[in-house]
Amino acid sequence: LWENLILVCSGCNRNKGTRFALDANASPMLIDPTNDDPWNHLYYESRTGIVTAKFLTSGQPDTRGDYTVKLSNLPLNIQAVTDARLRTTRNLERCVQRFLESVESTVDRDPFERELVSCVEDNNDHGLGAWFVLRDGRDESRFAQIRQRFPSTWATIEARLTGDTGAER
């Protein structure tokens, strides 16, 4: 029975039941967020709040991502969860927009940078702060603007999300 233990929410666990598929190398197919970065296997659609399997360059879905989404599809993408992701996305977008508007009218951007860093940390629900800063979401409009126009601010946010405090200013 121990080999069927993996950290998942109760809804996903009910759906998973006793199924615990292994791949050809005897590695778990289900993403274990305590050992795996889920964003290596999953993709977040920021306009719908839905999480899907990441597609590989071959055009095929990531095997573990696909297995995890199909196995836990109802709990993973139920409306309450997607709505919560969308709220977090809007919060992050507002933080970024406030920063961009504020730094246009000031020379000292430090207080606005501290507020932005804190806001991203506070809104890392569902791993979305990391998605928008460290993963595919970094190329979405407002986030890309900060990354391109304010590289030191971006580096500070990255450092806080990765725990690399030596990179902070």
Secondary structure, DSSP 8 states (H G I E B T S, - for coil): -GGG-----HHHHHHHTT---B-TTS-BSS--TTTS-GGGTEEEETTTTEEEE-B-TTSSB-HHHHHHHHHTHHHHS-HHHHHHHHHHHHHHHHHHHHHHHHHHT-S--HHHHHHHHHHHHHT-GGGHHHHHHHSGGGGSHHHHHHHHH-HHHHHHHHHHHHT-GGG--
